[in-house]
Amino acid sequence: MSGVPNRAEAALAGRTAGSADRRPHTAVLEPGRDAVLEPGRARPAGRPWIDDPYARALRAGRGPLFLRRLTTPDRPDDAVGEGDLLPLDVERWCAAPDAADARVLDRCTGPVLDVGCGPGRLVAALAARGVRALGVDVSPAAVARTRRGGGAALRRSVFDRLPGEGRWGTVLLMDGNVGIGGDPVALLARLRAVAAPGSRLLAEAAPHDVDEHLTVRVEDAHGRHGRPFPWARLGAAALCRAAGAAGWTVAGRWTARDRTFLELGRPLPGQRTAPPTAGGRRERP
Ligand SMILES: C[S@@+](CC[C@H](N)C(=O)[O-])C[C@H]1O[C@@H](n2cnc3c(N)ncnc32)[C@H](O)[C@@H]1O
């Protein structure tokens, strides 16, 4: 990310935040560490989503593409070639929003921050509805595709400083993105700081009852792969627990097209947070 914001970013930053948001990035928050690092300090090696084959798949608009679960999370380099494959739904991400996405979009009140927006189908759909929305993603291919589709997007890690911190009306964490950084409580705590008091976070849970912290890499059908990185997969119950630990309340849960979603609320100052349950208010599928 260059220090010069593009037009879309500048416009959105101007509308959602004050000039303080345009300060250079002098601090970063790393997942799993509630600490501010000094500029220039070494970051963890590897920028996995930036590598091929993810970029190649996004440019083509299709997979097959997978996360390979590495069998030895502590020593990922020893695990090359082992582990099973978790399919990534590149075609759906590159298509127009489906009915399940539409239910998410209906709940969005602007401004909306789509964390790990990928090729940007939700950001573009929100823009088409006249809702202010910004996607953030570390992948240049994802940001380029989002912009081509008519959405505003910023190439940046969610753990770096973002425009409009503390002012976003809705934060989106779709398509398994609660796995970003491999430490869901740290990610959800980070997003609590990004979201406005009284705002909501719409998060997609894994369809099964899992609570998995793993090391993975992106891999295509020919075995071409990027670097190993930490990831997490959380079903609804685990996501509720992580949300509670990060200071969110669970306001709702629903299923659409075999996908499970949670609505989390960022309490207003002084508002009591209810203990997390396995799903909050359940709604009709
Ligand atoms: C599972 S894919 C989700 C795709 C996306 N939601 C979509 O609609 O296509 C994860 C996305 O998160 C992005 N990502 C990974 N780490 C990130 C980070 N630290 N900050 C922002 N985005 C990140 C990846 O580049 C990738 O596009």
PDBQT file of the ligand as one rigid body, heavy atoms in Angstrom, charges set to zero:
ROOT
HETATM    1  C1  LIG A 301     -11.462 -16.861   2.608  1.00  0.00    +0.000 C 
HETATM    2  S1  LIG A 301     -11.045 -15.502   1.564  1.00  0.00    +0.000 S 
HETATM    3  C2  LIG A 301     -12.602 -14.640   1.615  1.00  0.00    +0.000 C 
HETATM    4  C3  LIG A 301     -13.031 -14.053   0.343  1.00  0.00    +0.000 C 
HETATM    5  C4  LIG A 301     -14.049 -12.963   0.366  1.00  0.00    +0.000 C 
HETATM    6  N1  LIG A 301     -14.832 -12.760   1.534  1.00  0.00    +0.000 N 
HETATM    7  C5  LIG A 301     -14.880 -12.929  -0.898  1.00  0.00    +0.000 C 
HETATM    8  O1  LIG A 301     -16.009 -12.461  -0.877  1.00  0.00    +0.000 OA
HETATM    9  O2  LIG A 301     -14.382 -13.290  -1.916  1.00  0.00    +0.000 OA
HETATM   10  C6  LIG A 301     -10.053 -14.544   2.676  1.00  0.00    +0.000 C 
HETATM   11  C7  LIG A 301      -9.720 -13.153   2.198  1.00  0.00    +0.000 C 
HETATM   12  O3  LIG A 301      -9.120 -12.444   3.286  1.00  0.00    +0.000 OA
HETATM   13  C8  LIG A 301      -8.010 -11.730   2.801  1.00  0.00    +0.000 C 
HETATM   14  N2  LIG A 301      -7.082 -11.504   3.937  1.00  0.00    +0.000 N 
HETATM   15  C9  LIG A 301      -6.249 -12.399   4.508  1.00  0.00    +0.000 A 
HETATM   16  N3  LIG A 301      -5.591 -11.831   5.536  1.00  0.00    +0.000 NA
HETATM   17  C10 LIG A 301      -6.026 -10.542   5.624  1.00  0.00    +0.000 A 
HETATM   18  C11 LIG A 301      -5.735  -9.443   6.476  1.00  0.00    +0.000 A 
HETATM   19  N4  LIG A 301      -4.850  -9.552   7.474  1.00  0.00    +0.000 N 
HETATM   20  N5  LIG A 301      -6.391  -8.276   6.286  1.00  0.00    +0.000 NA
HETATM   21  C12 LIG A 301      -7.296  -8.151   5.278  1.00  0.00    +0.000 A 
HETATM   22  N6  LIG A 301      -7.609  -9.149   4.431  1.00  0.00    +0.000 NA
HETATM   23  C13 LIG A 301      -6.983 -10.326   4.598  1.00  0.00    +0.000 A 
HETATM   24  C14 LIG A 301      -7.449 -12.601   1.697  1.00  0.00    +0.000 C 
HETATM   25  O4  LIG A 301      -6.635 -11.890   0.796  1.00  0.00    +0.000 OA
HETATM   26  C15 LIG A 301      -8.712 -13.134   1.054  1.00  0.00    +0.000 C 
HETATM   27  O5  LIG A 301      -9.174 -12.306   0.021  1.00  0.00    +0.000 OA
ENDROOT
TORSDOF 0
